[in-house]
């Protein structure tokens, strides 16, 4: 069962993480936040923000498939793989420096996923 769940979960986590990256880019391009029509027009006409929504939509549809076909107690913890992908996205796209304590956290998350998958 895990051999079927794992690739689908990884794809779903990639969609979630990709949506977060695109959201950050879209919000950055929209400028300083304000409750004005101009701000929201800039935001909702920004291709990164639009693609963010598409990633979230596709990830949600995939999530519906996952929870319909796999045990929830096994599927839900697999979403935590998106945290791992988010760490790598922070390095690749935003050039952030990740301290050792966060890497330990990533290791613990991955270890938990392995234990849940068994």
Secondary structure, DSSP 8 states (H G I E B T S, - for coil): -HHHHHHHHHHHHHHHHHHHHHHHHHHHHH-S--SSHHHHHHHHT-HHHHHHHHHHHHHHHHHHHHHHHS-HHHHHHHTTHHHHHHHHHHHHHH-----HHHHHHHHHHHHHHHHHH-
